[in-house]
């Protein structure tokens, strides 16, 4: 999977922490209503056509020294997690990311396999596997665990019960960041286990207990759909894309009421399909449904930052292409940068380069990710103080969900 998709996890968690994407986006993205296609024909109770690849990780003898392809790296790191444990695998992974550009560029799917190998080692104990994890490379470790959450389940009732049960452990729910990763990962797992049946996966997401759970789950569904469209999934294609409508399915009846996270990653689909034509992508974003234009350009900024490997100068050049939506691009880019580094030093330097009109929004963007990385008010205030000049401290704190004066 392309790294540029992975900020979606932080975006959802930021909403839970009190950060905002845009008022109209929040209002439109709650996701309680049934998609139109489901209103017409609800999935029937009974046996589900479960995907044959949604099984447990299978260790083999593949070693890192054998590899020169992403699939090989994924298996090799999964093997390290299975045989030597997640601590050893994650330490090796972090080192190899710093010295091998191929591993760094494919870090998120590799992290998935480290999570999957850990889950196999822990014999399917999800809380135990989560406890050993790391958020390195946008939390791929956690997503890899949840991709396998539905292994062996073959009915709709079973899927819904499992989806509700998997993330209910108190050890996950007490940590907002881990809880989000769990629910988001369910969306990945639902797509894989049902053979990329997007309407059905969304239907199961809507059966979770709260609107936050439901919406977070859809983020994983849409991310996995884009992975499959771009050829970076677990190995299968999706039918829920169109070559003559690169925004699809975000603009289709099937996603009505559940579109926020579809639009937050839509440019990853568009850019992959049009050969990374940024001007053409900006034109498409400018012409989506009005309430989703800002969200589309936040996705544009996230992809810009991923494509430049977090290069501030190049990010700003790409955001200029967004025209009047440049501020939304900057907001998306700085959030991506903050999530990638899990810190504020580089993002703060980026905001220092931004023109005055967008500086406050830039520091607010840092704050939304700080709100997911720091679980307490003191930690959020400390990070925002480190990140922001005094005149922009309130913007960062607002993004982090810290009441002014707290």
C-alpha positions as a LaTeX table, in Angstrom:
\begin{tabular}{lrrr}
\hline
Residue & $x$ (\AA) & $y$ (\AA) & $z$ (\AA) \\
\hline
Unk1 & 0.00 & 0.00 & 0.00 \\
Unk2 & 1.19 & 3.50 & $-0.82$ \\
Unk3 & 2.33 & 5.48 & 2.22 \\
Unk4 & 0.18 & 8.42 & 1.18 \\
Unk5 & $-3.02$ & 6.70 & 2.26 \\
Unk6 & $-2.04$ & 6.12 & 5.79 \\
Unk7 & $-2.70$ & 9.52 & 7.31 \\
Unk8 & $-6.40$ & 8.67 & 7.17 \\
Unk9 & $-5.92$ & 6.81 & 10.44 \\
Unk10 & $-4.63$ & 9.90 & 12.15 \\
Unk11 & $-7.41$ & 12.00 & 10.62 \\
Unk12 & $-10.14$ & 9.87 & 12.14 \\
Unk13 & $-8.44$ & 9.76 & 15.51 \\
Unk14 & $-8.02$ & 13.54 & 15.33 \\
Unk15 & $-11.77$ & 13.95 & 15.01 \\
Unk16 & $-12.27$ & 11.88 & 18.14 \\
Unk17 & $-9.70$ & 14.00 & 19.96 \\
Unk18 & $-11.54$ & 17.20 & 19.16 \\
Unk19 & $-9.67$ & 18.30 & 16.05 \\
Unk20 & $-11.59$ & 19.41 & 13.00 \\
Unk21 & $-11.27$ & 18.83 & 9.29 \\
Unk22 & $-13.94$ & 21.35 & 8.36 \\
Unk23 & $-17.31$ & 22.03 & 9.92 \\
Unk24 & $-19.29$ & 21.00 & 6.88 \\
Unk25 & $-17.22$ & 17.84 & 6.55 \\
Unk26 & $-17.96$ & 16.79 & 10.10 \\
Unk27 & $-21.64$ & 17.48 & 9.63 \\
Unk28 & $-21.79$ & 15.42 & 6.48 \\
Unk29 & $-19.61$ & 12.56 & 7.56 \\
Unk30 & $-21.36$ & 11.14 & 10.61 \\
Unk31 & $-22.43$ & 8.05 & 8.74 \\
Unk32 & $-25.55$ & 6.94 & 10.58 \\
Unk33 & $-27.82$ & 6.68 & 7.55 \\
Unk34 & $-27.97$ & 3.60 & 5.34 \\
Unk35 & $-26.31$ & 3.97 & 1.94 \\
Unk36 & $-28.93$ & 4.27 & $-0.79$ \\
Unk37 & $-27.92$ & 1.02 & $-2.44$ \\
Unk38 & $-28.43$ & $-0.77$ & 0.86 \\
Unk39 & $-31.85$ & 0.80 & 1.31 \\
Unk40 & $-32.84$ & $-0.74$ & $-1.99$ \\
Unk41 & $-31.45$ & $-4.17$ & $-1.24$ \\
Unk42 & $-30.07$ & $-5.06$ & 2.16 \\
Unk43 & $-27.48$ & $-7.84$ & 2.36 \\
Unk44 & $-29.25$ & $-11.03$ & 3.31 \\
Unk45 & $-28.62$ & $-13.01$ & 6.44 \\
Unk46 & $-26.79$ & $-16.26$ & 5.89 \\
Unk47 & $-23.51$ & $-17.37$ & 4.41 \\
Unk48 & $-21.04$ & $-14.72$ & 3.27 \\
Unk49 & $-18.67$ & $-15.28$ & 0.37 \\
Unk50 & $-15.54$ & $-14.97$ & 2.45 \\
Unk51 & $-12.30$ & $-14.17$ & 0.68 \\
Unk52 & $-9.82$ & $-17.05$ & 0.47 \\
Unk53 & $-6.78$ & $-14.86$ & 1.25 \\
Unk54 & $-8.10$ & $-13.53$ & 4.56 \\
Unk55 & $-6.37$ & $-16.22$ & 6.56 \\
Unk56 & $-3.67$ & $-16.30$ & 9.19 \\
Unk57 & $-0.08$ & $-15.35$ & 8.47 \\
Unk58 & 1.94 & $-18.37$ & 7.34 \\
Unk59 & 5.62 & $-18.23$ & 8.28 \\
Unk60 & 8.21 & $-19.74$ & 5.97 \\
Unk61 & 11.99 & $-19.66$ & 5.52 \\
Unk62 & 12.19 & $-16.33$ & 3.67 \\
Unk63 & 14.97 & $-14.10$ & 5.02 \\
Unk64 & 15.60 & $-10.40$ & 4.51 \\
Unk65 & 18.85 & $-11.19$ & 2.71 \\
Unk66 & 16.82 & $-13.09$ & 0.08 \\
Unk67 & 14.72 & $-10.08$ & $-0.90$ \\
Unk68 & 14.59 & $-7.52$ & $-3.68$ \\
Unk69 & 10.80 & $-7.09$ & $-3.95$ \\
Unk70 & 8.13 & $-5.70$ & $-1.65$ \\
Unk71 & 6.27 & $-9.00$ & $-1.33$ \\
Unk72 & 9.48 & $-10.67$ & $-0.23$ \\
Unk73 & 10.20 & $-7.94$ & 2.34 \\
Unk74 & 6.70 & $-8.30$ & 3.74 \\
Unk75 & 7.10 & $-12.04$ & 4.25 \\
Unk76 & 10.63 & $-11.71$ & 5.63 \\
Unk77 & 9.70 & $-9.16$ & 8.28 \\
Unk78 & 6.59 & $-11.17$ & 9.16 \\
Unk79 & 8.86 & $-14.15$ & 9.70 \\
Unk80 & 11.07 & $-12.16$ & 12.07 \\
Unk81 & 7.98 & $-11.15$ & 14.07 \\
Unk82 & 6.75 & $-14.74$ & 14.18 \\
Unk83 & 10.02 & $-16.43$ & 15.10 \\
Unk84 & 11.82 & $-13.72$ & 17.11 \\
Unk85 & 8.95 & $-11.56$ & 18.36 \\
Unk86 & 7.64 & $-8.09$ & 17.53 \\
Unk87 & 10.31 & $-6.21$ & 19.49 \\
Unk88 & 13.08 & $-7.68$ & 17.36 \\
Unk89 & 11.10 & $-7.24$ & 14.14 \\
Unk90 & 10.21 & $-3.62$ & 14.82 \\
Unk91 & 13.77 & $-2.70$ & 15.82 \\
Unk92 & 15.14 & $-4.27$ & 12.64 \\
Unk93 & 12.40 & $-2.61$ & 10.60 \\
Unk94 & 13.19 & 0.84 & 11.96 \\
Unk95 & 16.87 & 0.39 & 11.15 \\
Unk96 & 16.24 & $-0.92$ & 7.66 \\
Unk97 & 13.84 & 1.94 & 6.88 \\
Unk98 & 16.68 & 4.37 & 7.52 \\
Unk99 & 19.14 & 2.67 & 5.18 \\
Unk100 & 17.02 & 1.08 & 2.45 \\
Unk101 & 14.78 & 3.32 & 0.33 \\
Unk102 & 12.77 & 0.36 & $-0.99$ \\
Unk103 & 11.83 & $-0.70$ & 2.53 \\
Unk104 & 11.08 & 2.89 & 3.53 \\
Unk105 & 8.80 & 3.52 & 0.55 \\
Unk106 & 6.89 & 0.29 & 1.19 \\
Unk107 & 6.95 & 0.59 & 4.96 \\
Unk108 & 3.22 & 0.50 & 5.65 \\
Unk109 & 2.39 & $-2.86$ & 4.04 \\
Unk110 & 5.57 & $-4.30$ & 5.55 \\
Unk111 & 4.37 & $-3.14$ & 8.96 \\
Unk112 & 1.06 & $-4.90$ & 8.24 \\
Unk113 & 2.95 & $-8.17$ & 7.93 \\
Unk114 & 4.88 & $-7.58$ & 11.15 \\
Unk115 & 1.52 & $-7.21$ & 12.86 \\
Unk116 & 0.15 & $-10.31$ & 11.17 \\
Unk117 & 3.21 & $-12.33$ & 12.14 \\
Unk118 & 2.86 & $-11.13$ & 15.72 \\
Unk119 & $-0.80$ & $-12.14$ & 15.83 \\
Unk120 & 0.09 & $-15.61$ & 14.58 \\
Unk121 & 2.83 & $-15.87$ & 17.21 \\
Unk122 & 0.30 & $-14.84$ & 19.89 \\
Unk123 & $-2.21$ & $-17.44$ & 18.59 \\
Unk124 & $-4.84$ & $-14.89$ & 17.66 \\
Unk125 & $-4.82$ & $-12.91$ & 20.91 \\
Unk126 & $-5.52$ & $-9.42$ & 19.55 \\
Unk127 & $-5.05$ & $-7.38$ & 22.79 \\
Unk128 & $-1.76$ & $-9.15$ & 23.48 \\
Unk129 & $-0.55$ & $-8.51$ & 19.94 \\
Unk130 & $-1.63$ & $-4.86$ & 20.08 \\
Unk131 & 0.21 & $-4.37$ & 23.39 \\
Unk132 & 3.49 & $-5.31$ & 21.70 \\
Unk133 & 2.96 & $-2.91$ & 18.80 \\
Unk134 & 4.30 & 0.36 & 17.47 \\
Unk135 & 2.80 & 3.22 & 15.46 \\
Unk136 & 5.81 & 3.25 & 13.13 \\
Unk137 & 4.92 & 4.06 & 9.53 \\
Unk138 & 1.38 & 5.14 & 10.24 \\
Unk139 & 0.39 & 2.22 & 12.43 \\
Unk140 & 0.60 & $-0.49$ & 9.81 \\
Unk141 & 1.40 & $-3.00$ & 12.57 \\
Unk142 & $-2.08$ & $-2.60$ & 14.06 \\
Unk143 & $-3.83$ & $-2.72$ & 10.69 \\
Unk144 & $-2.08$ & $-5.98$ & 9.85 \\
Unk145 & $-3.49$ & $-7.58$ & 12.98 \\
Unk146 & $-7.06$ & $-6.55$ & 12.25 \\
Unk147 & $-6.92$ & $-7.64$ & 8.61 \\
Unk148 & $-7.03$ & $-11.19$ & 9.96 \\
Unk149 & $-9.78$ & $-10.57$ & 12.51 \\
Unk150 & $-12.47$ & $-12.37$ & 10.53 \\
Unk151 & $-10.59$ & $-15.50$ & 9.61 \\
Unk152 & $-12.87$ & $-18.55$ & 9.66 \\
Unk153 & $-16.16$ & $-16.61$ & 9.93 \\
Unk154 & $-18.70$ & $-17.32$ & 7.19 \\
Unk155 & $-21.99$ & $-15.63$ & 8.14 \\
Unk156 & $-23.21$ & $-12.05$ & 8.38 \\
Unk157 & $-24.26$ & $-12.56$ & 12.00 \\
Unk158 & $-20.80$ & $-13.90$ & 12.78 \\
Unk159 & $-19.12$ & $-10.97$ & 11.07 \\
Unk160 & $-21.17$ & $-8.42$ & 12.99 \\
Unk161 & $-20.57$ & $-10.16$ & 16.34 \\
Unk162 & $-16.84$ & $-10.38$ & 15.64 \\
Unk163 & $-16.63$ & $-6.75$ & 14.56 \\
Unk164 & $-18.30$ & $-5.65$ & 17.78 \\
Unk165 & $-16.23$ & $-7.98$ & 19.96 \\
Unk166 & $-12.72$ & $-7.52$ & 18.59 \\
Unk167 & $-12.19$ & $-3.95$ & 19.78 \\
Unk168 & $-14.17$ & $-4.24$ & 23.03 \\
Unk169 & $-11.22$ & $-5.25$ & 25.20 \\
Unk170 & $-10.67$ & $-2.65$ & 27.98 \\
Unk171 & $-6.94$ & $-2.56$ & 27.28 \\
Unk172 & $-7.71$ & $-1.19$ & 23.80 \\
Unk173 & $-10.56$ & 1.11 & 24.73 \\
Unk174 & $-8.60$ & 2.97 & 27.39 \\
Unk175 & $-6.09$ & 4.16 & 24.77 \\
Unk176 & $-7.82$ & 6.35 & 22.18 \\
Unk177 & $-5.08$ & 5.94 & 19.59 \\
Unk178 & $-5.01$ & 2.14 & 19.86 \\
Unk179 & $-8.79$ & 1.96 & 19.90 \\
Unk180 & $-8.99$ & 3.92 & 16.66 \\
Unk181 & $-6.36$ & 1.68 & 15.03 \\
Unk182 & $-8.44$ & $-1.33$ & 16.04 \\
Unk183 & $-11.71$ & $-0.05$ & 14.58 \\
Unk184 & $-10.04$ & 1.28 & 11.42 \\
Unk185 & $-8.33$ & $-2.05$ & 10.96 \\
Unk186 & $-11.72$ & $-3.77$ & 11.06 \\
Unk187 & $-12.57$ & $-1.98$ & 7.82 \\
Unk188 & $-9.48$ & $-3.41$ & 6.14 \\
Unk189 & $-10.36$ & $-6.85$ & 7.42 \\
Unk190 & $-13.96$ & $-6.66$ & 6.25 \\
Unk191 & $-12.93$ & $-5.78$ & 2.71 \\
Unk192 & $-10.35$ & $-8.55$ & 2.51 \\
Unk193 & $-12.52$ & $-11.20$ & 4.13 \\
Unk194 & $-15.56$ & $-10.49$ & 1.93 \\
Unk195 & $-13.63$ & $-10.40$ & $-1.34$ \\
Unk196 & $-13.68$ & $-6.59$ & $-1.65$ \\
Unk197 & $-17.46$ & $-6.35$ & $-1.42$ \\
Unk198 & $-17.55$ & $-2.66$ & $-0.54$ \\
Unk199 & $-21.33$ & $-2.29$ & 0.04 \\
Unk200 & $-21.32$ & $-5.31$ & 2.32 \\
Unk201 & $-18.28$ & $-4.10$ & 4.27 \\
Unk202 & $-19.92$ & $-0.71$ & 4.79 \\
Unk203 & $-23.09$ & $-2.48$ & 5.90 \\
Unk204 & $-21.19$ & $-4.35$ & 8.63 \\
Unk205 & $-19.40$ & $-1.13$ & 9.70 \\
Unk206 & $-22.82$ & 0.43 & 10.25 \\
Unk207 & $-23.66$ & $-2.37$ & 12.70 \\
Unk208 & $-20.96$ & $-1.23$ & 15.14 \\
Unk209 & $-22.09$ & 0.35 & 18.39 \\
Unk210 & $-21.44$ & 4.08 & 17.91 \\
Unk211 & $-21.33$ & 6.55 & 15.04 \\
Unk212 & $-17.61$ & 7.07 & 15.75 \\
Unk213 & $-17.00$ & 3.33 & 15.48 \\
Unk214 & $-18.99$ & 3.15 & 12.26 \\
Unk215 & $-17.21$ & 6.06 & 10.60 \\
Unk216 & $-13.76$ & 4.92 & 11.69 \\
Unk217 & $-14.45$ & 1.48 & 10.26 \\
Unk218 & $-15.40$ & 2.98 & 6.88 \\
Unk219 & $-11.95$ & 4.58 & 6.70 \\
Unk220 & $-10.39$ & 1.13 & 6.60 \\
Unk221 & $-12.91$ & $-0.01$ & 3.99 \\
Unk222 & $-12.12$ & 2.86 & 1.64 \\
Unk223 & $-8.37$ & 2.60 & 2.17 \\
Unk224 & $-8.40$ & $-1.07$ & 1.29 \\
Unk225 & $-10.50$ & $-0.33$ & $-1.80$ \\
Unk226 & $-7.91$ & 2.16 & $-3.04$ \\
Unk227 & $-5.13$ & $-0.31$ & $-2.24$ \\
Unk228 & $-6.82$ & $-2.88$ & $-4.43$ \\
Unk229 & $-7.46$ & $-0.35$ & $-7.21$ \\
Unk230 & $-3.78$ & 0.65 & $-7.20$ \\
Unk231 & $-2.48$ & $-2.92$ & $-7.13$ \\
Unk232 & $-1.06$ & $-2.62$ & $-3.62$ \\
Unk233 & $-3.56$ & $-4.75$ & $-1.71$ \\
Unk234 & $-3.12$ & $-8.28$ & $-0.51$ \\
Unk235 & $-3.26$ & $-9.43$ & $-4.12$ \\
Unk236 & $-6.79$ & $-9.01$ & $-5.50$ \\
Unk237 & $-8.63$ & $-6.34$ & $-7.47$ \\
Unk238 & $-11.76$ & $-4.38$ & $-6.63$ \\
Unk239 & $-14.75$ & $-3.72$ & $-8.85$ \\
Unk240 & $-15.55$ & $-0.54$ & $-6.94$ \\
Unk241 & $-13.54$ & 1.83 & $-9.15$ \\
Unk242 & $-14.17$ & 3.28 & $-12.61$ \\
Unk243 & $-11.70$ & 4.43 & $-15.23$ \\
Unk244 & $-14.10$ & 7.09 & $-16.51$ \\
Unk245 & $-14.90$ & 8.47 & $-13.03$ \\
Unk246 & $-11.82$ & 8.58 & $-10.82$ \\
Unk247 & $-13.81$ & 9.90 & $-7.85$ \\
Unk248 & $-16.01$ & 6.78 & $-7.77$ \\
Unk249 & $-17.33$ & 5.38 & $-5.43$ \\
Unk250 & $-17.21$ & 8.60 & $-3.37$ \\
Unk251 & $-19.85$ & 10.13 & $-5.64$ \\
Unk252 & $-22.02$ & 6.99 & $-5.89$ \\
Unk253 & $-25.28$ & 6.23 & $-4.04$ \\
Unk254 & $-23.63$ & 3.30 & $-2.25$ \\
Unk255 & $-21.50$ & 5.67 & $-0.14$ \\
Unk256 & $-24.18$ & 8.26 & 0.62 \\
Unk257 & $-23.95$ & 9.27 & 4.27 \\
Unk258 & $-20.51$ & 7.64 & 4.59 \\
Unk259 & $-18.33$ & 9.79 & 2.33 \\
Unk260 & $-15.91$ & 11.64 & 4.60 \\
Unk261 & $-13.08$ & 9.13 & 4.53 \\
Unk262 & $-13.71$ & 8.26 & 0.92 \\
Unk263 & $-12.89$ & 11.85 & $-0.04$ \\
Unk264 & $-10.02$ & 12.06 & 2.44 \\
Unk265 & $-8.14$ & 9.51 & 0.33 \\
Unk266 & $-9.67$ & 10.04 & $-3.09$ \\
Unk267 & $-6.59$ & 11.64 & $-4.66$ \\
Unk268 & $-4.56$ & 8.50 & $-4.02$ \\
Unk269 & $-6.87$ & 6.79 & $-6.49$ \\
Unk270 & $-6.90$ & 9.73 & $-8.93$ \\
Unk271 & $-3.12$ & 10.24 & $-9.02$ \\
Unk272 & $-2.33$ & 6.57 & $-9.47$ \\
Unk273 & $-4.77$ & 6.41 & $-12.38$ \\
Unk274 & $-3.69$ & 9.59 & $-14.18$ \\
Unk275 & 0.07 & 9.17 & $-13.87$ \\
Unk276 & 0.47 & 11.71 & $-11.06$ \\
Unk277 & $-0.85$ & 14.60 & $-13.08$ \\
Unk278 & $-1.24$ & 17.10 & $-10.26$ \\
Unk279 & $-2.92$ & 19.81 & $-12.33$ \\
Unk280 & $-5.52$ & 17.36 & $-13.62$ \\
Unk281 & $-6.09$ & 16.07 & $-10.10$ \\
Unk282 & $-6.62$ & 19.61 & $-8.80$ \\
Unk283 & $-9.18$ & 20.18 & $-11.54$ \\
Unk284 & $-11.06$ & 17.04 & $-10.50$ \\
Unk285 & $-11.06$ & 18.12 & $-6.84$ \\
Unk286 & $-12.38$ & 21.54 & $-7.85$ \\
Unk287 & $-15.36$ & 19.90 & $-9.51$ \\
Unk288 & $-16.49$ & 17.39 & $-6.90$ \\
Unk289 & $-19.66$ & 18.04 & $-4.92$ \\
Unk290 & $-19.25$ & 21.42 & $-3.24$ \\
Unk291 & $-19.24$ & 20.20 & 0.35 \\
Unk292 & $-16.34$ & 17.82 & $-0.41$ \\
Unk293 & $-13.99$ & 20.16 & $-2.30$ \\
Unk294 & $-12.00$ & 21.15 & 0.82 \\
Unk295 & $-11.70$ & 17.51 & 1.86 \\
Unk296 & $-10.49$ & 16.52 & $-1.60$ \\
Unk297 & $-7.74$ & 19.15 & $-1.42$ \\
Unk298 & $-6.72$ & 17.93 & 2.04 \\
Unk299 & $-6.26$ & 14.53 & 0.41 \\
Unk300 & $-4.26$ & 16.29 & $-2.34$ \\
Unk301 & $-1.96$ & 17.78 & 0.33 \\
Unk302 & $-1.48$ & 14.42 & 2.05 \\
Unk303 & $-0.50$ & 12.85 & $-1.26$ \\
Unk304 & 1.79 & 15.77 & $-2.04$ \\
Unk305 & 3.69 & 15.24 & 1.21 \\
Unk306 & 3.95 & 11.51 & 0.67 \\
Unk307 & 5.17 & 11.92 & $-2.90$ \\
Unk308 & 7.93 & 14.34 & $-1.91$ \\
Unk309 & 9.08 & 12.27 & 1.07 \\
Unk310 & 8.11 & 15.10 & 3.44 \\
Unk311 & 10.07 & 17.78 & 1.55 \\
Unk312 & 8.66 & 21.14 & 2.67 \\
Unk313 & 9.73 & 23.16 & $-0.37$ \\
Unk314 & 8.34 & 20.66 & $-2.84$ \\
Unk315 & 5.14 & 20.30 & $-0.81$ \\
Unk316 & 4.54 & 24.04 & $-1.05$ \\
Unk317 & 5.18 & 24.01 & $-4.79$ \\
Unk318 & 2.58 & 21.29 & $-5.29$ \\
Unk319 & 0.11 & 23.10 & $-3.04$ \\
Unk320 & 0.37 & 26.15 & $-5.30$ \\
Unk321 & $-1.31$ & 24.02 & $-7.97$ \\
Unk322 & $-4.39$ & 23.90 & $-5.74$ \\
Unk323 & $-5.01$ & 27.60 & $-6.39$ \\
Unk324 & $-7.68$ & 29.02 & $-4.09$ \\
Unk325 & $-7.61$ & 25.73 & $-2.15$ \\
Unk326 & $-3.91$ & 26.05 & $-1.32$ \\
Unk327 & $-4.66$ & 26.34 & 2.39 \\
Unk328 & $-6.46$ & 22.99 & 2.45 \\
Unk329 & $-3.52$ & 21.39 & 0.67 \\
Unk330 & $-1.11$ & 22.83 & 3.24 \\
Unk331 & $-3.35$ & 21.58 & 6.04 \\
Unk332 & $-3.36$ & 18.07 & 4.57 \\
Unk333 & 0.40 & 18.12 & 4.00 \\
Unk334 & 1.35 & 19.21 & 7.50 \\
Unk335 & $-0.92$ & 16.62 & 9.06 \\
Unk336 & 0.73 & 13.95 & 6.96 \\
Unk337 & 4.17 & 15.19 & 7.99 \\
Unk338 & 3.26 & 15.24 & 11.69 \\
Unk339 & 1.81 & 11.74 & 11.51 \\
Unk340 & 4.82 & 10.39 & 9.65 \\
Unk341 & 7.41 & 11.73 & 12.09 \\
Unk342 & 5.13 & 11.30 & 15.15 \\
Unk343 & 6.59 & 14.60 & 16.30 \\
Unk344 & 6.46 & 18.33 & 15.68 \\
Unk345 & 9.98 & 19.46 & 14.76 \\
Unk346 & 9.79 & 19.03 & 10.98 \\
Unk347 & 6.13 & 20.09 & 10.70 \\
Unk348 & 6.89 & 23.23 & 12.70 \\
Unk349 & 9.68 & 24.10 & 10.27 \\
Unk350 & 7.23 & 23.54 & 7.41 \\
Unk351 & 4.66 & 25.94 & 8.90 \\
Unk352 & 7.40 & 28.55 & 9.33 \\
Unk353 & 7.78 & 28.57 & 5.53 \\
Unk354 & 4.07 & 28.92 & 4.81 \\
Unk355 & 2.79 & 32.34 & 3.78 \\
Unk356 & 1.15 & 34.37 & 6.53 \\
Unk357 & $-2.44$ & 33.78 & 5.39 \\
Unk358 & $-2.15$ & 30.03 & 6.04 \\
Unk359 & 0.13 & 29.88 & 9.08 \\
Unk360 & $-2.61$ & 29.60 & 11.69 \\
Unk361 & $-4.32$ & 26.79 & 9.78 \\
Unk362 & $-0.98$ & 25.05 & 9.38 \\
Unk363 & $-0.27$ & 25.05 & 13.12 \\
Unk364 & $-3.84$ & 23.94 & 13.76 \\
Unk365 & $-3.14$ & 20.99 & 11.46 \\
Unk366 & $-0.15$ & 20.03 & 13.60 \\
Unk367 & $-2.42$ & 20.20 & 16.63 \\
Unk368 & $-4.96$ & 17.74 & 15.21 \\
Unk369 & $-2.27$ & 15.06 & 15.02 \\
Unk370 & $-0.75$ & 16.02 & 18.38 \\
Unk371 & $-4.22$ & 15.32 & 19.76 \\
Unk372 & $-3.94$ & 11.70 & 18.62 \\
Unk373 & $-0.35$ & 11.21 & 19.71 \\
Unk374 & $-0.74$ & 12.67 & 23.21 \\
Unk375 & $-3.56$ & 11.36 & 25.36 \\
Unk376 & $-3.49$ & 14.03 & 28.05 \\
Unk377 & $-3.89$ & 17.80 & 28.13 \\
Unk378 & $-0.42$ & 18.39 & 29.55 \\
Unk379 & 1.22 & 16.39 & 26.78 \\
Unk380 & $-0.78$ & 18.17 & 24.09 \\
Unk381 & 0.08 & 21.58 & 25.52 \\
Unk382 & 3.77 & 20.70 & 25.72 \\
Unk383 & 3.87 & 19.54 & 22.10 \\
Unk384 & 1.98 & 22.57 & 20.84 \\
Unk385 & 4.28 & 24.86 & 22.79 \\
Unk386 & 7.25 & 23.16 & 21.16 \\
Unk387 & 5.68 & 23.39 & 17.70 \\
Unk388 & 4.20 & 26.86 & 17.64 \\
Unk389 & 5.35 & 30.46 & 18.01 \\
Unk390 & 3.38 & 32.10 & 20.80 \\
Unk391 & 1.01 & 33.90 & 18.42 \\
Unk392 & $-0.04$ & 30.56 & 16.89 \\
Unk393 & $-0.15$ & 28.50 & 20.09 \\
Unk394 & $-3.93$ & 28.85 & 20.38 \\
Unk395 & $-4.34$ & 27.48 & 16.84 \\
Unk396 & $-2.33$ & 24.37 & 17.64 \\
Unk397 & $-4.17$ & 23.86 & 20.94 \\
Unk398 & $-7.52$ & 24.24 & 19.17 \\
Unk399 & $-6.49$ & 21.56 & 16.71 \\
Unk400 & $-5.40$ & 19.31 & 19.58 \\
Unk401 & $-8.78$ & 19.69 & 21.31 \\
Unk402 & $-7.39$ & 21.63 & 24.28 \\
Unk403 & $-9.78$ & 24.36 & 25.52 \\
Unk404 & $-8.10$ & 27.74 & 25.53 \\
Unk405 & $-7.12$ & 28.56 & 29.10 \\
Unk406 & $-7.09$ & 24.90 & 30.20 \\
\hline
\end{tabular}
